[in-house]
Amino acid sequence: MHQPAEVVGFADAPSEAEAQTLLRLLEVGFLPGERVCLMASGLPGRDPLAVRVGHSTFALRRHEAALVRVAAPAAAMAGAGARP
């Protein structure tokens, strides 16, 4: 938790409901290249997840968050291999 990640893509949205959820996520700032951070989660294995994107924090259900694909930020990955 509190470890930054970067949006790298999105899952397929096979249903209309998931497509609408994905559109809402894009509208609030979950865009490729944007940094995100999981700030908190409900009880173990429970909703909601508090996710920071940019300067805003959103509460997402796990099935909503599962539509967003993330990876470690490129700068952090590049620096990881340069340790003495």
Secondary structure, 3 states (H helix, E strand, C coil): CCCEEEEEEECCCCCHHHHHHHHHHHHCCCCCCCEEEEEEECCCCCCCEEEEECCEEEEECHHHHCCEEEECCHHHHHHHCCCC
